[in-house]
Amino acid sequence: MSAQHQSTAALNTALNAALNDAREQWGSNPRLRYGVYMIIAIMWGYGILVLRDTVTAKREAWIAAEARIARARSLANSGDWVNRASEVKAAMGDFESLLWKEGSLGLAQAAVQESVSRTLTSAGLTARQIKVTVSDAPLAAEMNEIVPIRARVLVDFRPLLVNAWLAALARDVSEKKPAIVIESLSIRGAPAPVADIELVAYALRPEAVGVVGIIGGSNTPSNTANKANGGSK
């Protein structure tokens, strides 16, 4: 114990000597005092700058949060969410009605070719060529369940009959039937001009019927089957 007391006493003596030396330096050395004051002033100023930046950031975050809350309250109080949802559902239903759903892409391709031939015959036109192909590329990256089916039609250009046929194709869109859209039209050749017409239809992959079924409502197997059967009329 005596050794421990001795070491403690020696430590206290060294600390007292260091403190006394610091007091003497502080009192006799003005440069030391000015240096310490300068360090304290710099730290104080830096702390004020950090605090001001923090307060500014918090204020901006608070203002942004208040703006989001006010916007959310305004939308919540608008009261037309049910109407908006109904409009979106109706628009998606209209879009789905334009798709060809024949059970397979091959059947959809055959149905598009049959529809083009039938409407040409109804319009009194004889096709020189009808070429129908299924596109390898999907409609869009986020809509890879919808596949374009393209048809190239060559017919003798008889303006009244061709215009009537194109009008009949456009009417299917307004009547919400599986549609064939006119993509391009060019007239070439003389003295007997030929109309070169590019058409496109959009088919739904069979395995994606349930996915697109969210447009019209439930994805249950019975609803999916009913939609597939109804869309291929």
ABEGO torsion letter per residue (X at the ends): XAAAAAAAAAAAAAAAAAAAAAAAAAAABAAAAAAAAAAAAAAAAAAAAAAAAAAAAAAAAAAAAAAAAAAAAAAAAAGAAAAAAAAAAAAAAAAAAABBBAGBAAAAAAAAAAAAAAAAAAAGBBBABBBBBBBABBABAABAABBBBBBBBBBBBBAAAAAAAAAAAAAAAAAGBBBBBBABBBBBEOABBBBBBBBBBBBBBAAAAAAAAAAAEBABAAAAAAAAAAAAX
